[in-house]
Amino acid sequence: MRRNRRLTSALLIFLIGALALGACSGATILPEVLQPATPTPTSTPTATPSPTPSPTPTPAPIEVVHQGERDLHNGDWDAASEAFQQVLTNPAATADELIEAQLGLAHASLRRGDFTSARAVLDTFLAQYPDHPLAAQAYFLRGDAKMGLNDWAGAISDFQMYLTLRPGLIDSYVYERIADAQLALGQTDQALASYDLALSAERHLVSTLQLREKVASIHRSLGNTEGAVAQYRAILDAAQNNAYRASIEFSLAQALLEGGQYDAAYEQLQHVFMTYPQSYEALSALIALRDAGYELDPYQRGLVNFNNGLYENAPRYFYDYLAATDPRDYRPEAYLYIAYSYRAIGNLQAALTELQTLINNFDPEDEAWGDAWLEMADIYAEL
């Protein structure tokens, strides 16, 4: 106890001495463990200013021209017009860029149906650059604009100028336009001659067939049966698609009827009826032949009715076929089409009866026999 008291007294004497020295020398330096925890001062945060956006660079005129051309290609006529007009008002645009913009704007205006604006742009271009290599294109476009404005004579003049400046390229299509304008002016003979020039020039096959159809219709409107027939036969010499051939074959029959060539017309209708049973034209031929009192093949009549969705009618004609035919010569497809028809109108039991008859009476090697089993399975799945 005494020893502890002596240590405590010594410590107090030491502290008093230290305080006395501190009072004489200034700030008191305390042992690190006795120093107060004074917070370290920090700087006040300041707001960081937002960066100033850089100005968007103005695209070069040629870039705008190319954008307008892309818009034309994509069918955005309004955007294309805006792009080309931007170039035309740009003082930095070169002469070539201005020319491209003028023709592009004319093209876009034509596509939009703004024929007046297209013509105005092309008038300006041709006045400024009558000898420019693109003048031929400008004449062609202006011809189209004049067609849209019913300026038939002006259109003919521009198209003829195009042919003078650039022959042998798209002559067929230009002659067709000339013919259309001549026809609008009532110049029938000149129009037909121009159509002949269009047909004799190089042209894509499908487009040629379409033009022949148009010319055939013109001949029919003029009462020129032979001219129409010649065009239809020329189409049939080249056409391969059965649906298209059926349409043209029926049009040929109509032209013959209009020309009073009845025997040839009904023979042609019979050909359509027997050759294209899947077509609507076959049904139209059937009706025309029936109304004219011609005898019709009952099996084919059932088939044409079936293919045209007349399911309630089809079985009657197939039954007529079976009644008029030696059983040894029956076509198993007759039973199959009867069953298909009954199923289509919801008479499933009658359909099953016909299918069973087919299965019982025909060779399993026959394709119709296998089809009958498949159809029967489908029907039972519905029951």
BANUSE-241052 format. One record per residue (C-alpha): residue number from 1; z, x, y. Coordinates in Angstrom, 2 decimals, always signed. Example, Ala and Ser with C-alpha at 12.3 -4.5 7.8 and 13.67 -1.06 7.14 Angstrom:
+-----+---------+---------+---------+
:   k :      pz :      px :      py :
+-----+---------+---------+---------+
:   1 :   +7.80 :  +12.30 :   -4.50 :
:   2 :   +7.14 :  +13.67 :   -1.06 :
+-----+---------+---------+---------+
***
This chain:
+-----+---------+---------+---------+
:   k :      pz :      px :      py :
+-----+---------+---------+---------+
:   1 :   +0.00 :   +0.00 :   +0.00 :
:   2 :   +0.90 :   +2.73 :   +2.44 :
:   3 :   -2.28 :   +4.59 :   +1.61 :
:   4 :   -4.39 :   +1.47 :   +2.36 :
:   5 :   -2.63 :   +0.94 :   +5.66 :
:   6 :   -3.32 :   +4.54 :   +6.64 :
:   7 :   -7.07 :   +4.10 :   +5.79 :
:   8 :   -7.24 :   +0.89 :   +7.81 :
:   9 :   -5.57 :   +2.52 :  +10.80 :
:  10 :   -7.98 :   +5.48 :  +10.61 :
:  11 :  -10.99 :   +3.13 :  +10.55 :
:  12 :   -9.72 :   +1.25 :  +13.62 :
:  13 :   -9.19 :   +4.51 :  +15.50 :
:  14 :  -12.78 :   +5.53 :  +14.59 :
:  15 :  -14.27 :   +2.28 :  +15.83 :
:  16 :  -12.31 :   +2.39 :  +19.09 :
:  17 :  -13.54 :   +5.91 :  +19.67 :
:  18 :  -17.10 :   +4.93 :  +18.99 :
:  19 :  -16.89 :   +2.01 :  +21.42 :
:  20 :  -15.44 :   +4.26 :  +24.06 :
:  21 :  -18.26 :   +6.74 :  +23.66 :
:  22 :  -20.80 :   +3.93 :  +23.79 :
:  23 :  -19.36 :   +2.66 :  +27.02 :
:  24 :  -19.86 :   +6.08 :  +28.49 :
:  25 :  -23.35 :   +6.77 :  +27.13 :
:  26 :  -25.05 :   +3.35 :  +27.46 :
:  27 :  -26.25 :   +1.15 :  +24.63 :
:  28 :  -24.15 :   +1.15 :  +21.57 :
:  29 :  -25.87 :   +2.43 :  +18.47 :
:  30 :  -24.51 :   +0.59 :  +15.50 :
:  31 :  -25.02 :   +1.49 :  +11.94 :
:  32 :  -28.19 :   -0.11 :  +10.59 :
:  33 :  -26.25 :   -2.55 :   +8.50 :
:  34 :  -24.35 :   -3.75 :  +11.59 :
:  35 :  -27.40 :   -4.12 :  +13.90 :
:  36 :  -28.38 :   -7.74 :  +14.75 :
:  37 :  -31.69 :   -9.07 :  +13.40 :
:  38 :  -33.67 :   -9.50 :  +16.62 :
:  39 :  -37.06 :  -11.25 :  +16.11 :
:  40 :  -40.15 :   -9.16 :  +16.88 :
:  41 :  -42.12 :  -10.65 :  +19.78 :
:  42 :  -45.71 :  -11.81 :  +18.96 :
:  43 :  -48.70 :  -12.45 :  +21.21 :
:  44 :  -49.65 :  -16.05 :  +22.05 :
:  45 :  -52.85 :  -17.08 :  +20.09 :
:  46 :  -55.91 :  -17.89 :  +22.17 :
:  47 :  -58.75 :  -20.32 :  +21.20 :
:  48 :  -61.94 :  -18.71 :  +19.87 :
:  49 :  -64.95 :  -20.03 :  +21.80 :
:  50 :  -67.76 :  -21.72 :  +19.74 :
:  51 :  -70.92 :  -19.63 :  +19.43 :
:  52 :  -73.75 :  -20.71 :  +21.72 :
:  53 :  -76.66 :  -22.04 :  +19.58 :
:  54 :  -79.88 :  -20.07 :  +19.78 :
:  55 :  -82.83 :  -22.04 :  +21.19 :
:  56 :  -85.32 :  -23.27 :  +18.52 :
:  57 :  -88.52 :  -21.26 :  +18.83 :
:  58 :  -91.62 :  -23.27 :  +19.74 :
:  59 :  -94.09 :  -23.17 :  +16.82 :
:  60 :  -97.42 :  -21.50 :  +17.47 :
:  61 : -100.37 :  -23.89 :  +17.97 :
:  62 : -102.01 :  -22.79 :  +14.73 :
:  63 :  -98.84 :  -23.69 :  +12.82 :
:  64 :  -98.91 :  -27.15 :  +14.36 :
:  65 : -102.58 :  -27.50 :  +13.39 :
:  66 : -101.72 :  -26.62 :   +9.80 :
:  67 :  -98.85 :  -29.12 :   +9.85 :
:  68 : -101.24 :  -31.81 :  +11.05 :
:  69 : -103.64 :  -30.96 :   +8.24 :
:  70 : -100.80 :  -31.27 :   +5.73 :
:  71 :  -99.88 :  -34.64 :   +7.20 :
:  72 : -103.50 :  -35.75 :   +6.82 :
:  73 : -103.51 :  -34.62 :   +3.21 :
:  74 : -100.26 :  -36.53 :   +2.58 :
:  75 : -101.55 :  -39.70 :   +4.22 :
:  76 :  -99.15 :  -39.65 :   +7.19 :
:  77 : -101.73 :  -40.53 :   +9.85 :
:  78 :  -99.20 :  -41.05 :  +12.66 :
:  79 :  -97.51 :  -37.69 :  +12.12 :
:  80 : -100.92 :  -36.00 :  +11.90 :
:  81 : -102.02 :  -37.59 :  +15.19 :
:  82 :  -98.83 :  -36.46 :  +16.89 :
:  83 :  -99.28 :  -32.89 :  +15.68 :
:  84 : -102.90 :  -32.65 :  +16.83 :
:  85 : -102.10 :  -34.20 :  +20.22 :
:  86 :  -99.33 :  -31.62 :  +20.64 :
:  87 : -101.88 :  -28.85 :  +20.19 :
:  88 : -104.34 :  -30.46 :  +22.60 :
:  89 : -101.69 :  -30.47 :  +25.35 :
:  90 : -100.55 :  -26.90 :  +24.67 :
:  91 : -101.96 :  -24.47 :  +27.29 :
:  92 : -101.44 :  -21.61 :  +24.84 :
:  93 : -103.85 :  -23.08 :  +22.25 :
:  94 : -107.06 :  -21.14 :  +21.68 :
:  95 : -110.52 :  -22.71 :  +21.76 :
:  96 : -110.73 :  -22.72 :  +17.96 :
:  97 : -107.31 :  -24.35 :  +17.68 :
:  98 : -108.33 :  -27.02 :  +20.19 :
:  99 : -111.50 :  -27.73 :  +18.21 :
: 100 : -109.58 :  -28.10 :  +14.96 :
: 101 : -107.08 :  -30.36 :  +16.69 :
: 102 : -109.84 :  -32.57 :  +18.14 :
: 103 : -111.52 :  -33.10 :  +14.80 :
: 104 : -108.17 :  -33.56 :  +13.08 :
: 105 : -107.14 :  -36.19 :  +15.63 :
: 106 : -110.45 :  -38.00 :  +15.16 :
: 107 : -109.95 :  -37.98 :  +11.42 :
: 108 : -106.39 :  -39.30 :  +11.69 :
: 109 : -107.49 :  -42.02 :  +14.13 :
: 110 : -110.19 :  -43.16 :  +11.71 :
: 111 : -107.65 :  -43.35 :   +8.92 :
: 112 : -105.36 :  -45.44 :  +11.11 :
: 113 : -108.22 :  -47.79 :  +11.92 :
: 114 : -108.19 :  -46.77 :  +15.59 :
: 115 : -111.97 :  -46.49 :  +15.87 :
: 116 : -112.01 :  -46.57 :  +19.66 :
: 117 : -109.75 :  -43.52 :  +19.95 :
: 118 : -111.68 :  -41.69 :  +17.25 :
: 119 : -114.96 :  -42.30 :  +19.03 :
: 120 : -113.53 :  -41.15 :  +22.38 :
: 121 : -112.27 :  -37.88 :  +20.89 :
: 122 : -115.60 :  -37.21 :  +19.19 :
: 123 : -117.59 :  -38.09 :  +22.31 :
: 124 : -115.58 :  -35.44 :  +24.15 :
: 125 : -116.03 :  -32.88 :  +21.40 :
: 126 : -119.80 :  -33.34 :  +21.15 :
: 127 : -120.15 :  -33.20 :  +24.93 :
: 128 : -118.22 :  -29.92 :  +25.02 :
: 129 : -119.62 :  -28.29 :  +21.87 :
: 130 : -123.05 :  -29.80 :  +21.07 :
: 131 : -124.16 :  -26.68 :  +19.21 :
: 132 : -120.91 :  -25.88 :  +17.43 :
: 133 : -121.13 :  -25.37 :  +13.62 :
: 134 : -118.76 :  -28.33 :  +13.22 :
: 135 : -120.95 :  -30.64 :  +15.30 :
: 136 : -122.45 :  -32.07 :  +12.09 :
: 137 : -119.00 :  -33.10 :  +10.90 :
: 138 : -118.32 :  -34.65 :  +14.30 :
: 139 : -121.52 :  -36.73 :  +14.09 :
: 140 : -120.55 :  -37.94 :  +10.64 :
: 141 : -117.06 :  -38.94 :  +11.75 :
: 142 : -118.40 :  -40.63 :  +14.86 :
: 143 : -120.85 :  -42.54 :  +12.70 :
: 144 : -117.89 :  -43.88 :  +10.72 :
: 145 : -116.11 :  -44.77 :  +13.97 :
: 146 : -119.16 :  -46.66 :  +15.20 :
: 147 : -119.37 :  -48.52 :  +11.89 :
: 148 : -115.80 :  -49.63 :  +12.46 :
: 149 : -116.79 :  -50.85 :  +15.93 :
: 150 : -119.88 :  -52.69 :  +14.59 :
: 151 : -122.15 :  -50.35 :  +16.54 :
: 152 : -124.67 :  -50.30 :  +13.72 :
: 153 : -127.57 :  -48.70 :  +15.59 :
: 154 : -125.31 :  -45.99 :  +17.01 :
: 155 : -123.92 :  -45.30 :  +13.54 :
: 156 : -127.41 :  -44.95 :  +12.06 :
: 157 : -128.33 :  -42.46 :  +14.80 :
: 158 : -125.24 :  -40.33 :  +14.16 :
: 159 : -125.72 :  -40.33 :  +10.39 :
: 160 : -129.36 :  -39.34 :  +10.78 :
: 161 : -128.28 :  -36.50 :  +13.07 :
: 162 : -125.82 :  -35.36 :  +10.40 :
: 163 : -128.61 :  -35.25 :   +7.80 :
: 164 : -130.71 :  -33.17 :  +10.19 :
: 165 : -127.91 :  -30.68 :  +10.81 :
: 166 : -126.52 :  -30.47 :   +7.28 :
: 167 : -129.01 :  -31.67 :   +4.64 :
: 168 : -128.45 :  -31.51 :   +0.90 :
: 169 : -124.67 :  -31.72 :   +0.88 :
: 170 : -123.53 :  -35.36 :   +0.79 :
: 171 : -126.91 :  -37.02 :   +1.35 :
: 172 : -126.22 :  -39.85 :   -1.09 :
: 173 : -123.11 :  -41.02 :   +0.72 :
: 174 : -124.76 :  -40.72 :   +4.14 :
: 175 : -127.81 :  -42.72 :   +3.04 :
: 176 : -125.48 :  -45.40 :   +1.69 :
: 177 : -123.82 :  -45.67 :   +5.10 :
: 178 : -127.20 :  -45.88 :   +6.80 :
: 179 : -128.21 :  -48.62 :   +4.37 :
: 180 : -125.00 :  -50.56 :   +5.04 :
: 181 : -125.67 :  -50.41 :   +8.80 :
: 182 : -129.30 :  -51.43 :   +8.35 :
: 183 : -128.23 :  -54.36 :   +6.21 :
: 184 : -125.77 :  -55.43 :   +8.92 :
: 185 : -128.68 :  -55.38 :  +11.39 :
: 186 : -130.74 :  -57.58 :   +9.08 :
: 187 : -133.14 :  -54.75 :   +8.24 :
: 188 : -133.23 :  -55.63 :   +4.55 :
: 189 : -136.29 :  -53.67 :   +3.47 :
: 190 : -135.13 :  -50.53 :   +5.27 :
: 191 : -131.66 :  -50.96 :   +3.76 :
: 192 : -132.99 :  -51.23 :   +0.21 :
: 193 : -135.12 :  -48.14 :   +0.78 :
: 194 : -132.06 :  -46.25 :   +2.04 :
: 195 : -130.04 :  -47.39 :   -0.98 :
: 196 : -132.79 :  -46.03 :   -3.21 :
: 197 : -132.52 :  -42.69 :   -1.40 :
: 198 : -128.77 :  -42.77 :   -1.94 :
: 199 : -129.22 :  -43.41 :   -5.66 :
: 200 : -131.80 :  -40.66 :   -6.05 :
: 201 : -129.57 :  -38.03 :   -4.41 :
: 202 : -126.81 :  -36.16 :   -6.24 :
: 203 : -123.68 :  -38.23 :   -6.67 :
: 204 : -120.65 :  -38.56 :   -8.97 :
: 205 : -121.36 :  -40.84 :  -11.95 :
: 206 : -118.63 :  -43.40 :  -11.29 :
: 207 : -119.64 :  -43.65 :   -7.65 :
: 208 : -123.28 :  -44.03 :   -8.68 :
: 209 : -122.42 :  -46.93 :  -10.99 :
: 210 : -120.42 :  -48.59 :   -8.23 :
: 211 : -123.35 :  -48.23 :   -5.84 :
: 212 : -125.71 :  -49.73 :   -8.40 :
: 213 : -123.39 :  -52.72 :   -8.71 :
: 214 : -123.47 :  -53.16 :   -4.95 :
: 215 : -127.25 :  -52.92 :   -4.82 :
: 216 : -127.55 :  -55.39 :   -7.70 :
: 217 : -125.37 :  -57.86 :   -5.79 :
: 218 : -127.59 :  -57.46 :   -2.72 :
: 219 : -130.68 :  -58.16 :   -4.82 :
: 220 : -129.00 :  -61.27 :   -6.23 :
: 221 : -128.10 :  -62.49 :   -2.75 :
: 222 : -131.77 :  -62.09 :   -1.81 :
: 223 : -132.94 :  -63.93 :   -4.93 :
: 224 : -134.52 :  -60.78 :   -6.33 :
: 225 : -133.67 :  -61.17 :  -10.01 :
: 226 : -135.79 :  -58.27 :  -11.21 :
: 227 : -134.15 :  -55.88 :   -8.77 :
: 228 : -130.68 :  -56.94 :   -9.92 :
: 229 : -131.59 :  -56.75 :  -13.60 :
: 230 : -133.00 :  -53.25 :  -13.12 :
: 231 : -129.73 :  -52.07 :  -11.59 :
: 232 : -127.60 :  -53.64 :  -14.32 :
: 233 : -129.73 :  -52.09 :  -17.05 :
: 234 : -129.49 :  -48.69 :  -15.36 :
: 235 : -125.70 :  -49.06 :  -15.36 :
: 236 : -125.67 :  -49.94 :  -19.06 :
: 237 : -127.75 :  -46.85 :  -19.82 :
: 238 : -124.86 :  -44.71 :  -18.57 :
: 239 : -121.65 :  -46.75 :  -18.96 :
: 240 : -119.45 :  -46.03 :  -21.99 :
: 241 : -116.28 :  -48.08 :  -21.46 :
: 242 : -116.46 :  -51.36 :  -23.40 :
: 243 : -114.50 :  -53.40 :  -20.89 :
: 244 : -116.80 :  -52.23 :  -18.09 :
: 245 : -119.89 :  -52.81 :  -20.20 :
: 246 : -118.74 :  -56.36 :  -20.93 :
: 247 : -118.45 :  -57.02 :  -17.21 :
: 248 : -121.94 :  -55.67 :  -16.48 :
: 249 : -123.51 :  -57.44 :  -19.47 :
: 250 : -122.08 :  -60.73 :  -18.22 :
: 251 : -123.31 :  -60.04 :  -14.67 :
: 252 : -126.75 :  -59.40 :  -16.13 :
: 253 : -126.64 :  -62.80 :  -17.83 :
: 254 : -125.62 :  -64.43 :  -14.55 :
: 255 : -128.51 :  -62.78 :  -12.72 :
: 256 : -130.94 :  -64.08 :  -15.34 :
: 257 : -129.49 :  -67.59 :  -15.02 :
: 258 : -129.81 :  -67.44 :  -11.23 :
: 259 : -133.43 :  -66.39 :  -11.65 :
: 260 : -134.19 :  -69.32 :  -13.93 :
: 261 : -134.77 :  -67.11 :  -16.98 :
: 262 : -132.68 :  -69.35 :  -19.22 :
: 263 : -133.74 :  -68.17 :  -22.66 :
: 264 : -133.07 :  -64.55 :  -21.75 :
: 265 : -129.83 :  -65.52 :  -20.03 :
: 266 : -128.40 :  -67.41 :  -23.03 :
: 267 : -129.48 :  -64.65 :  -25.37 :
: 268 : -127.58 :  -62.24 :  -23.16 :
: 269 : -124.52 :  -64.53 :  -23.14 :
: 270 : -124.65 :  -64.69 :  -26.93 :
: 271 : -124.69 :  -60.89 :  -26.98 :
: 272 : -121.59 :  -60.74 :  -24.76 :
: 273 : -119.82 :  -63.35 :  -26.91 :
: 274 : -120.49 :  -61.50 :  -30.15 :
: 275 : -120.08 :  -57.92 :  -28.91 :
: 276 : -116.98 :  -57.96 :  -26.72 :
: 277 : -114.50 :  -60.43 :  -28.28 :
: 278 : -111.52 :  -58.79 :  -26.56 :
: 279 : -112.91 :  -59.40 :  -23.07 :
: 280 : -112.52 :  -62.30 :  -20.68 :
: 281 : -116.31 :  -62.19 :  -20.26 :
: 282 : -116.65 :  -63.18 :  -23.92 :
: 283 : -114.60 :  -66.31 :  -23.22 :
: 284 : -116.74 :  -67.07 :  -20.15 :
: 285 : -119.87 :  -66.60 :  -22.25 :
: 286 : -118.40 :  -68.88 :  -24.94 :
: 287 : -117.81 :  -71.64 :  -22.38 :
: 288 : -121.30 :  -71.28 :  -20.91 :
: 289 : -122.92 :  -71.39 :  -24.36 :
: 290 : -120.78 :  -74.33 :  -25.45 :
: 291 : -121.59 :  -76.29 :  -22.30 :
: 292 : -125.29 :  -75.59 :  -22.84 :
: 293 : -125.05 :  -76.98 :  -26.39 :
: 294 : -125.46 :  -73.75 :  -28.29 :
: 295 : -123.97 :  -73.39 :  -31.77 :
: 296 : -121.24 :  -70.77 :  -31.90 :
: 297 : -119.95 :  -68.64 :  -34.75 :
: 298 : -116.56 :  -70.20 :  -35.65 :
: 299 : -114.85 :  -66.96 :  -36.68 :
: 300 : -115.90 :  -65.27 :  -33.44 :
: 301 : -114.84 :  -68.33 :  -31.49 :
: 302 : -111.38 :  -68.14 :  -33.03 :
: 303 : -111.19 :  -64.41 :  -32.32 :
: 304 : -112.21 :  -64.80 :  -28.66 :
: 305 : -109.68 :  -67.59 :  -28.17 :
: 306 : -106.95 :  -65.52 :  -29.81 :
: 307 : -107.72 :  -62.39 :  -27.78 :
: 308 : -107.58 :  -64.41 :  -24.58 :
: 309 : -104.19 :  -65.89 :  -25.40 :
: 310 : -105.41 :  -69.37 :  -26.37 :
: 311 : -103.20 :  -69.43 :  -29.45 :
: 312 : -103.14 :  -73.20 :  -29.83 :
: 313 : -106.95 :  -73.29 :  -30.05 :
: 314 : -107.57 :  -70.27 :  -32.26 :
: 315 : -106.40 :  -71.64 :  -35.68 :
: 316 : -108.81 :  -74.59 :  -35.47 :
: 317 : -111.84 :  -72.29 :  -35.27 :
: 318 : -110.62 :  -70.01 :  -38.04 :
: 319 : -110.15 :  -73.09 :  -40.25 :
: 320 : -113.71 :  -74.11 :  -39.35 :
: 321 : -114.83 :  -70.68 :  -40.49 :
: 322 : -112.96 :  -71.01 :  -43.81 :
: 323 : -114.39 :  -74.47 :  -44.37 :
: 324 : -117.95 :  -73.27 :  -43.82 :
: 325 : -117.70 :  -70.07 :  -45.88 :
: 326 : -117.81 :  -69.38 :  -49.60 :
: 327 : -114.25 :  -68.36 :  -50.64 :
: 328 : -115.67 :  -65.22 :  -52.20 :
: 329 : -116.80 :  -64.18 :  -48.73 :
: 330 : -113.58 :  -64.96 :  -46.86 :
: 331 : -112.40 :  -62.36 :  -44.42 :
: 332 : -108.65 :  -61.85 :  -44.91 :
: 333 : -108.28 :  -61.29 :  -41.17 :
: 334 : -108.88 :  -65.01 :  -40.65 :
: 335 : -105.53 :  -65.79 :  -42.30 :
: 336 : -103.89 :  -62.98 :  -40.37 :
: 337 : -105.11 :  -64.31 :  -37.01 :
: 338 : -104.04 :  -67.83 :  -37.93 :
: 339 : -100.57 :  -66.50 :  -38.74 :
: 340 : -100.45 :  -64.50 :  -35.52 :
: 341 : -101.40 :  -67.61 :  -33.55 :
: 342 :  -98.79 :  -69.80 :  -35.23 :
: 343 :  -96.13 :  -67.21 :  -34.60 :
: 344 :  -97.14 :  -66.96 :  -30.95 :
: 345 :  -96.63 :  -70.71 :  -30.46 :
: 346 :  -93.34 :  -70.69 :  -32.38 :
: 347 :  -94.46 :  -72.22 :  -35.70 :
: 348 :  -92.96 :  -69.54 :  -37.95 :
: 349 :  -93.08 :  -71.51 :  -41.22 :
: 350 :  -96.81 :  -72.15 :  -40.81 :
: 351 :  -97.30 :  -68.46 :  -40.07 :
: 352 :  -95.44 :  -67.48 :  -43.26 :
: 353 :  -97.58 :  -69.88 :  -45.30 :
: 354 : -100.80 :  -68.25 :  -44.07 :
: 355 :  -99.45 :  -64.77 :  -44.70 :
: 356 :  -98.41 :  -65.67 :  -48.24 :
: 357 : -101.89 :  -67.07 :  -48.89 :
: 358 : -103.42 :  -63.81 :  -47.76 :
: 359 : -101.05 :  -61.74 :  -49.93 :
: 360 : -101.71 :  -63.92 :  -52.99 :
: 361 : -105.50 :  -63.92 :  -52.74 :
: 362 : -106.65 :  -60.56 :  -51.45 :
: 363 : -106.80 :  -56.97 :  -52.61 :
: 364 : -103.66 :  -54.92 :  -51.87 :
: 365 : -106.00 :  -52.11 :  -50.87 :
: 366 : -107.19 :  -54.19 :  -47.94 :
: 367 : -105.65 :  -53.20 :  -44.60 :
: 368 : -105.03 :  -56.85 :  -43.74 :
: 369 : -102.89 :  -57.20 :  -46.89 :
: 370 : -100.50 :  -54.51 :  -45.64 :
: 371 : -100.50 :  -56.02 :  -42.15 :
: 372 :  -99.53 :  -59.36 :  -43.66 :
: 373 :  -96.45 :  -57.88 :  -45.32 :
: 374 :  -95.39 :  -56.22 :  -42.08 :
: 375 :  -95.85 :  -59.43 :  -40.13 :
: 376 :  -93.91 :  -61.38 :  -42.73 :
: 377 :  -91.02 :  -58.91 :  -42.53 :
: 378 :  -90.95 :  -59.27 :  -38.74 :
: 379 :  -90.86 :  -63.05 :  -38.98 :
: 380 :  -88.03 :  -63.07 :  -41.54 :
: 381 :  -86.10 :  -60.76 :  -39.23 :
: 382 :  -86.31 :  -63.48 :  -36.57 :
: 383 :  -85.13 :  -66.30 :  -38.83 :
+-----+---------+---------+---------+
***
